[in-house]
Amino acid sequence: MPFGGAPQGFMDYLAPLMEAQPPGSALQYAFNSCAFALLGNRSRADGVGLAQLSLKEHILALAQAHKALGDPAHANTDATLVAVLMLCLYEVSRSLSSGLPFPFGADWWMSGGDTTSLFATSQHYALRFSELRTDITRHMTTQPRTPESIAAMQVLADRAQCLDTDIAH
């Protein structure tokens, strides 16, 4: 528990929830998948197979989260909510590190719930930026330098400028 009940940092609620969960819970698997994915981004982690281990834990977390969400006794618990948040964090880290687009796109992820708060607006911009970064990386690594690819890169640069303008206003 945080000292004096006051928040001490990002996700300070996670440690007490993790301690209360049995092995094999959705939260345990979701946490492991995020940890392995983020550790796998380190330069010396290439030969360890953390990406595969992370994916395995993610699949197990999805299965356990599906079970928990289908059980009225577990569907509304803090542990299930945090497991779902960790699954989202995994998708974000996977997308940023691999250059793969978000499944369904940024607009789908932001279509429900709170869409007007500063936090939601910031998240939406971050997701849009990630999509743009993925598109730029894909273009720069797969396209030869031709007049057509340069024109396509200009379109991507225009998208970046529009996103920058949106964020500024």
ABEGO torsion letter per residue (X at the ends): XBBGGBBAEBGAAAAAAAAABBBGBAAAAAAAAAAAAAAAABAAAAAAGAAAAAAAAAAAAAAAAAAAAABAAAAABAAAAAAAAAAAAAAAAAAAAAGBBBBGEAAAAAABEBAABAAAAAAAAAAAAAAAAAAAAAAAAABBBBAAAAAAAAAAAAAAAAAAAAAAX
